[in-house]
Amino acid sequence: MRGRVDEQSPLFHVFSVEDRIRPDHPLRDVKRRVDAILAAMGPRFEGAYSRTGRPSVPPERLLKALLLMALYSLRSERQLCERVDTDLLFRWFLDLQPSDEAFDPTTFCKNRDRLEGHRLTQGFFDAVVGQAITSGLCSEHFSVDGTLIESFAAAKSFRPKDEPDDGGDGNAFQPRNPDVDFRGQKRTNDTHASRTDPEARLYREGVGQEAKLSHMGHLLAENRHGLIVGVTVSEANGTAERQAALDLLTRAKRVHKLRPKTLGADKGYDAGEFFRKLERRKVTPHVPIVKPPRDPKAVPQKDQVPDIRARRRMQARLGTDGYSLSQRCRKKIEEGIGWVKTVAGLARSRWVGRWKLRQMVEVAAAAYNLVRMRKLVPAG
């Protein structure tokens, strides 16, 4: 018998959203972990909000929405809110009833300062890392790496610093986006700056590659499962990776009581001063040597001798089994960086302001850890 479409819409719908989500859905494990973490962060949320006034969108819901944005590769808060409005899976994850109104995309703009002022995204990421440590998933051997995150600004916004701002005609209307030819012009960070994203710097990832307006993201990961235990975002320059690695190690020790024994990295971290600072922390560096170190006796500048000796000690470790194992395990952090830049969509920033980008890197790293932990230690 042919079925017919009932054109009469029912007045009421009686069903459970919980029944619409299959029992083995991957988000179930993530939701159980996230709900437990957010419940423990209750006192921190209380301190971020006033006791009087109109009730806001719950901060738990905002953080979980940002997680969905990273997990499902959503390109903007507007697209996220559209999915929340129409997708029962998203409503279930955010504890929204089918009849509840979805929040407006501007909610994130209004609450981003509060999230930063009370470091709520950082606290959430730290709680995810703490859960991994409590579950025994972290080793004593770590890897560090940095990656370029392209700025929101366009290349044509990189203008001379002493050039007056034309400001347009006051109504912000332009008939078209004009073409700009940079051929023959010398543009450097010393003489130019972006009008759209002043914190971005012109930087190239390697010889022969295109220089782009970028920020630099940094990740610290443990070597057993590749879980990310530290993230930060800094200015894109030649020394940012080494300084960020030291800062991430300091914070991992202070917040999570981690004491790394080894630290693997790529050849961009080859610097004698960096090796000496690691050795003072009782951390053994496992870093490729770009060029063989010189003979300390043939160096006229005696202040360079300690750095040269540190590089020679690193060169002696190149043939050890520990170095080989550390370099093989370093691939795991590259997988994490790839996930953050592709799945979470952070290959290019969608925000102006380095602190906003850091918030999303923290959320993306937390999402990556939750996905990995779902397989390693399923939630009960």
C-alpha positions in Angstrom: 0.0 0.0 0.0 1.4 3.4 -0.9 2.2 5.7 2.0 0.8 9.2 2.0 2.3 12.4 3.3 0.3 13.8 6.2 0.0 17.5 5.4 -1.6 18.2 8.7 1.2 19.3 11.1 0.7 18.0 14.7 0.3 20.7 17.4 2.5 18.9 19.9 5.5 16.6 19.6 6.2 14.2 22.5 9.6 12.5 22.3 12.9 12.3 24.1 16.0 13.9 22.5 18.1 11.3 24.3 16.4 8.5 22.3 17.3 10.2 19.1 21.1 9.8 19.8 22.4 6.4 19.1 23.9 4.6 22.2 27.4 4.3 20.6 27.7 7.8 19.3 31.2 9.2 19.8 29.9 12.4 21.4 28.4 10.4 24.3 31.8 9.7 25.8 33.0 13.3 25.1 29.8 14.7 26.8 30.3 12.6 29.9 33.9 13.8 30.3 33.1 17.4 29.5 30.1 17.5 31.9 32.2 16.2 34.8 34.9 18.8 34.1 32.5 21.7 33.8 30.7 20.7 37.0 34.0 20.9 38.8 34.6 24.3 37.3 31.4 25.7 38.9 33.2 27.9 41.5 35.3 29.4 38.8 32.2 30.3 36.8 30.6 31.8 39.8 33.5 34.2 40.2 33.3 35.3 36.6 29.6 36.5 36.8 27.7 39.0 38.8 25.1 37.8 41.3 22.6 40.4 40.0 21.2 41.3 36.6 19.8 39.4 33.7 20.8 35.7 33.4 23.3 35.0 30.7 23.9 32.1 28.4 25.5 29.5 30.8 29.3 29.5 30.4 29.2 25.7 30.3 27.1 25.9 27.2 29.4 28.4 25.6 32.5 26.2 26.1 30.7 23.1 24.9 29.6 25.1 21.8 33.2 26.0 21.1 34.1 22.4 21.4 31.5 21.5 18.8 32.9 24.2 16.5 36.3 22.4 16.7 35.0 18.9 16.5 32.8 19.5 13.5 35.0 21.9 11.5 32.6 24.8 11.6 34.0 27.9 10.1 32.2 30.6 12.2 30.1 31.2 15.2 27.2 32.1 12.9 27.3 28.7 11.2 27.6 27.1 14.7 24.4 28.8 15.9 22.6 27.7 12.7 23.5 24.1 13.4 22.4 24.5 17.0 19.1 25.8 15.8 18.4 22.9 13.5 20.5 19.9 14.7 19.1 17.7 17.5 22.6 16.3 18.1 24.0 19.7 18.9 21.0 20.5 21.1 21.5 17.3 23.0 25.2 18.0 23.6 24.4 21.5 24.8 21.5 20.4 27.0 19.0 22.5 25.0 15.4 21.4 24.7 13.9 21.2 21.2 11.7 24.2 21.9 14.5 26.4 23.3 15.7 29.3 21.2 19.3 29.0 20.0 21.6 31.8 21.2 22.8 34.6 18.9 26.3 34.5 17.4 27.1 37.9 19.0 26.9 36.0 22.4 30.5 34.9 21.8 31.7 38.4 21.0 30.2 39.7 24.2 31.6 36.9 26.4 35.0 36.5 24.8 36.5 39.1 27.1 35.0 37.4 30.2 36.4 34.0 29.0 39.9 35.7 28.7 39.7 37.8 31.9 39.0 34.7 34.0 41.1 32.3 31.8 38.1 29.9 31.4 39.3 28.3 28.2 42.7 27.8 29.7 41.2 26.3 32.8 39.1 24.0 30.7 42.1 22.8 28.8 44.1 22.3 32.0 41.2 20.2 33.4 41.3 18.0 30.3 45.0 17.5 30.7 44.6 16.8 34.4 42.1 14.1 33.6 44.6 12.5 31.2 47.4 12.6 33.8 45.1 11.1 36.5 44.3 8.3 34.1 48.0 7.5 33.7 48.1 8.5 30.0 51.1 10.8 30.2 54.8 9.7 30.0 57.9 11.4 31.2 59.1 12.1 27.7 57.8 15.0 25.7 58.0 16.7 22.3 57.5 20.3 21.3 56.8 22.0 18.0 55.6 25.2 16.5 53.5 26.0 13.5 52.5 29.1 11.5 48.9 30.2 11.7 48.0 32.5 8.9 46.6 35.9 10.0 43.1 37.0 9.4 44.6 40.1 7.6 45.1 40.2 3.8 48.6 40.9 2.4 47.4 44.2 1.0 46.8 45.5 4.6 50.6 45.3 5.2 51.3 49.0 4.7 54.2 51.4 5.5 54.1 52.5 9.2 54.7 56.1 8.3 51.9 56.1 5.6 48.9 58.2 6.7 45.6 56.3 7.1 43.3 57.5 4.3 40.3 56.4 6.3 38.0 56.4 3.2 35.2 58.9 2.7 33.6 58.2 6.1 30.8 55.9 5.0 33.1 52.8 4.6 31.7 52.2 1.1 34.1 51.2 -1.7 32.9 50.1 -5.1 35.4 47.2 -5.2 38.4 45.7 -3.6 41.3 47.4 -5.5 44.2 45.3 -6.9 47.6 45.9 -5.4 50.9 45.1 -7.0 53.9 44.7 -4.6 56.4 43.8 -7.3 59.7 45.6 -6.7 58.7 46.8 -3.3 60.8 45.9 -0.2 58.4 45.1 2.7 59.7 44.2 6.1 58.3 44.0 9.6 60.6 47.0 10.6 59.0 49.3 8.0 55.5 47.9 7.5 52.6 46.7 9.7 49.2 45.3 9.0 46.3 47.8 9.4 43.9 45.0 10.0 45.9 42.8 12.4 48.7 44.8 13.9 50.1 41.8 15.9 50.7 39.7 12.8 54.2 39.5 11.3 55.4 38.8 7.8 57.1 35.4 8.1 58.2 32.5 5.9 58.2 28.9 7.0 61.2 27.9 5.0 63.7 29.0 2.2 61.9 29.6 -1.1 58.4 29.6 0.5 56.0 32.5 0.4 56.1 35.0 3.3 52.7 35.5 4.9 51.2 37.5 7.7 51.2 35.0 10.5 51.1 34.2 14.1 53.0 31.2 15.6 51.3 28.5 17.6 53.2 26.2 19.9 52.3 22.8 21.3 53.9 20.6 24.0 52.9 16.9 23.9 53.8 13.7 25.8 55.3 10.9 23.7 53.3 7.9 24.8 49.9 8.8 23.2 50.6 12.2 21.7 48.3 14.0 24.1 48.8 17.8 24.1 49.7 19.1 27.6 50.5 22.7 26.7 49.6 25.3 24.1 50.4 29.0 23.5 50.4 31.5 20.6 53.2 34.0 20.1 54.7 36.4 17.6 56.1 34.8 14.5 59.9 35.2 14.6 63.0 33.2 14.6 63.4 32.7 18.4 59.7 32.3 19.3 59.8 28.5 19.2 62.6 28.1 21.7 61.3 30.6 24.1 57.8 29.2 23.9 59.1 25.7 24.6 60.8 26.9 27.8 57.6 28.7 28.9 55.4 25.6 28.2 57.8 23.4 30.3 57.7 25.9 33.1 53.9 26.0 33.1 53.6 22.2 32.8 55.7 21.8 35.9 53.8 24.5 37.8 50.3 23.6 36.9 50.4 19.8 36.3 53.6 18.9 38.4 55.1 17.3 35.2 58.9 16.7 35.2 60.0 15.8 31.7 63.1 13.8 31.3 63.6 14.3 27.6 62.4 16.8 25.0 62.3 16.0 21.3 62.1 18.8 18.7 63.0 19.5 15.1 66.1 21.3 13.7 64.5 24.7 14.3 65.4 24.3 18.0 69.1 23.8 17.4 70.7 26.4 19.6 73.4 26.0 22.3 71.7 28.4 24.7 68.4 26.5 24.4 70.2 23.2 25.2 71.9 24.7 28.2 68.6 26.0 29.6 67.1 22.5 29.2 70.0 20.8 30.9 69.7 23.2 33.8 66.1 22.0 34.2 67.4 18.4 34.1 65.7 17.8 30.7 67.8 16.0 28.0 67.3 17.6 24.6 66.8 15.4 21.6 67.2 17.8 18.6 68.9 17.4 15.2 72.0 19.3 14.6 71.9 21.6 11.5 75.7 22.1 11.3 78.5 20.4 13.2 79.6 22.5 16.1 82.9 24.2 16.0 86.0 23.4 18.1 85.7 25.4 21.4 89.5 26.0 21.3 89.3 27.8 17.9 86.5 30.2 19.0 87.8 33.8 19.7 84.6 34.8 21.6 84.9 32.9 24.9 81.3 33.7 25.8 80.2 31.3 23.0 82.1 28.4 24.3 79.3 27.1 26.7 76.8 27.1 23.8 79.2 25.2 21.5 79.9 22.6 24.2 76.1 22.2 24.7 75.8 21.5 21.0 78.7 19.0 21.0 76.9 17.2 23.9 73.8 17.1 21.7 75.8 15.8 18.8 77.1 12.9 20.9 73.5 11.9 21.7 72.5 11.7 18.0 73.5 8.0 17.8 71.8 6.8 20.9 68.7 4.7 21.0 66.9 7.3 23.2 67.4 10.0 20.5 66.1 7.7 17.8 63.0 6.7 19.8 62.3 10.4 20.7 62.5 11.4 17.1 60.1 8.6 16.1 57.7 9.6 18.8 57.9 13.3 17.7 55.6 12.4 14.8 52.7 12.2 17.2 52.8 16.0 18.0 52.8 16.7 14.2 49.6 14.6 14.0 48.1 16.8 16.8 49.2 20.0 15.0 47.6 18.7 11.7 44.3 17.9 13.5 44.2 21.4 15.1 44.9 23.1 11.7 42.6 21.0 9.5 39.8 19.5 11.5 39.5 22.4 14.0 40.1 24.8 11.1 42.9 26.9 12.6 45.3 26.9 9.6 44.2 30.5 9.3 42.9 32.7 12.1 39.3 34.0 11.9 39.8 36.5 14.7 41.8 39.7 15.1 43.8 39.6 18.3 46.4 37.0 19.3 44.6 36.3 22.6 41.4 35.4 20.8 43.4 33.0 18.6 45.0 31.5 21.7 41.5 30.8 23.2 40.5 28.8 20.2 43.8 26.9 20.1 43.2 25.9 23.7 39.7 24.7 22.9 41.0 22.8 19.8 43.7 21.1 21.8 41.2 20.1 24.5 38.9 18.7 21.8 41.9 16.7 20.3 42.7 15.2 23.7 39.1 14.3 24.3 38.9 12.5 21.0 42.1 10.6 21.7 41.0 9.7 25.3 37.8 8.3 24.1 39.7 5.4 22.6 42.4 5.2 25.3 40.3 5.3 28.4 36.5 5.1 27.6 34.4 7.0 30.1 32.1 4.9 32.3 
